[in-house]
Amino acid sequence: MDDNIVSLKFDGKTSSDFGCHLQYPTQIVHAKREITPTSVPGVSGDYLSDNYRYSNITQPLTFFVIRPAQYETWEQLQFAFLDWLTPSFKNKYSKFYLDLINPYHWLAYLSEAPTWTISGIDTATVTLTLNCKPYLVYQDEKFEPVPSSVISNEKLPAFPLWRIVGDGDFTLSINEMEYKLNNIDGEVFIDTTRFLVYKSLNEFRGMNAIFPNHEFPVLNPGTNSIKLVGNYSKFEFKPNWRRLA
């Protein structure tokens, strides 16, 4: 692939597989914090109420299209392109990768069907719209051993996936907060993104977990001290670093 071609990657394919190449310039939409202003008679300047959240992002993307030879008609290409962007799994966000935001990716879904404008026998433009979570997630990570100290350079907390291989009772301490796991039988995952504790996705272990204020162990910006007490052979994690979009 030409290094100058910018592609959208999703579900094992790229937009270039369909002859679609991102147009320049492309404006990346950024996150907006929800703050509600309230006007009060006789008072100059609004009162501000911070809702402590960021709204989802609506991200349009426009591509220049050269119809690949394997698609004999525009209709064939359009159907294939739509099928690619609308997978069978529902009620969840998907990972979308764009070269312009590497090494991060969006968690998003197709919110508006692609709109095509045919300009020639084999050329066109197509615009699609993604609805994205207001933060970007760092590139897919592999499990790595957990050190005694982890430094986060991001401004948002990271929501790790923790993995412990061992048996019995464990105490995970992060920044002096203690997260207890009891009667673990071989392996356990603490999935901070999905707020789940499980041995497998068919074997949940939420009843074995005692977490302070029912909060899951995150990594805050700055230095995080980490300690695990118990009989284990592996203690690993995927940090899942995040930043505002």
Order of alpha helices (4+ residues) and beta strands (2+ residues): beta-beta-beta-beta-beta-beta-alpha-beta-beta-beta-beta-beta-beta-beta-beta-beta-beta-beta-beta-beta
